[in-house]
Amino acid sequence: MTIFPPQRILMGPGPSDVHPRVLNALSRPTIGHLDPVFQDMMEEIKTLLRYAFQTKNALTIPLSAPGSAAMEAAFVNLLEPGDKVIIIRNGVFGERMRENAIRCGAEPIMLDAAWGTSVDLRQVEDAFHTHKDVKALAFVHAETSTGVRSDAEALAKIAHDHDALVIADAVTSLGGIALEVDEWGLDFVYSGTQKCLSAPPGLAPITVSARAIDKIKNRKHSVQSWFLDLNLIMGYWDGDGGRSYHHTAPVNALYGLWEALKMLHEEGLETSWARHQACHDALVAGLNRLGLEMLVEKPIRLPQLNTIKVPEGIDEAVIRQTLLTDFNIEIGAGLGALAGKVWRVGLMGQSATPRHVSLLLSSLEECLNRVQYDCPRGEAVSAAWSILKQGD
Ligand SMILES: *Cc1c(COP(=O)(O)O)cnc(C)c1O
C-alpha cells in the first residue's frame, strides 16, 4: 500500500500546519552531523533559539526527542533522590511531571487547581513555608489540556525567594505568547517544535540557566538517563571545538527547525504573539455568535489553545469527525476530566491565521446545523472579521 497523507488543516493541540518553506527545508541534502557546515547550522539554531526564548543562556539547544523527553530531561537532570519539588497540577501535563519526579526518586509536593483554572499564588507561597528545603518548582506555562496560562513570572519569583529552581513547560507557549526566560528568571525551560513554532514534531528546544547548570554539574548521583544526561549533551552541542560524539543528530529535522526559527525571527516575536491574540479574539467573537462559550476565564485564557464548551445534547465526537472527513480540519477532544465536555481548537504558529479562523467557523457552523443545533446562520465569520479589521 502506498501511503499518501491527506492535506489536513491542523487546528488541534499540535501538530500545527507546517509552512512549505519548512517542508522544503526538510528535503535538503543530508550531511554528516560532524560536518563543519552542520556545525555552523547548529550555532545558528542556538542563536535563533536564544531569541525565541529571550535568553542569553549558553545552554540553549534542541534535544533530539519530542517535548515529553525534554520534560523528562528537566526532572532527571535537576532532581536527585530525596529532593523535594513543588509541582502545580491543573491538567494532564502537571500529572506527568509528578510521574517523572517519582521516577527520579524525588519527593513531589502537589498543588492542585481545578482543570480550566490556574493555581492560587498564595497556595504556592504557603507550600514553600510548610515544606523547607524545596529544590524546585515546576509548572506548565501553557496547559494544552485545558487552555490555561500560568503566571510564570509570579511563580518564578516565589520560587527564587525560597532558593528553588524553576522548571517551566513552555511546549505550547514558545512563539505563541510572551515568554521572557531571563527577565522572569526561569531556570529550565523546554518546548516542542510542533506547536507554535510550526515545525514537524520530534525535536525539543531547551534553555538552561547558569544556576541550573551548576546544580547539574555538582550532582551527587549521576543522571539516571544516559541519553538525557546534560553533562554529556553539553559536550556535543558545545561550539568551542570540543564537540564529541554523543548521538547522531537528526540532521534533516534540524533543517526544518532552523527554517521555522528563521521565519519566527523574520516576523518578530511580538508580532507573532499579537497575531495569535488577534486570531483568538476573532475566533471567540465568531464562536459567541454561534452561541458557544469558552471554558477558561479571559485573564488566564491562552490564545493558541481554545477550549470550547460542547453545548448540551451535542455529541462532540460526531462534530469532530465531520470536521475531519468533510472539511479536512483536525481539532482536539477534551482529555481526562474534560472528555466529552469540550473541543480544543489550536491556533498555533502557521495555524494562527484569519483563513484558519474563517474556515473553522464556517465549517463548525455547518456541522452544528446538521445535528439540528439552533444558531444563526452566516454571521459567525463576519463577526470574526469585524474583529480582525479593527486590528488593521
Ligand atoms: C504537547 C505537549 C507536551 C509533550 O510534547 P510531545 O512533543 O508530544 O512529547 C508537553 N507539555 C505540553 C504542555 C504539551 O502541550
The ligand as a Gaussian input file, in Angstrom:
#p B3LYP/6-31G(d) Opt

LIG

0 1
 C        2.495000      18.628000      23.584000
 C        2.936000      18.898000      24.977000
 C        3.937000      18.148000      25.619000
 C        4.557000      16.922000      25.006000
 O        5.183000      17.154000      23.811000
 P        5.402000      15.906000      22.811000
 O        6.177000      16.512000      21.699000
 O        4.030000      15.457000      22.423000
 O        6.129000      14.860000      23.540000
 C        4.328000      18.526000      26.884000
 N        3.777000      19.570000      27.516000
 C        2.788000      20.299000      26.939000
 C        2.201000      21.458000      27.674000
 C        2.342000      19.981000      25.665000
 O        1.367000      20.692000      25.098000

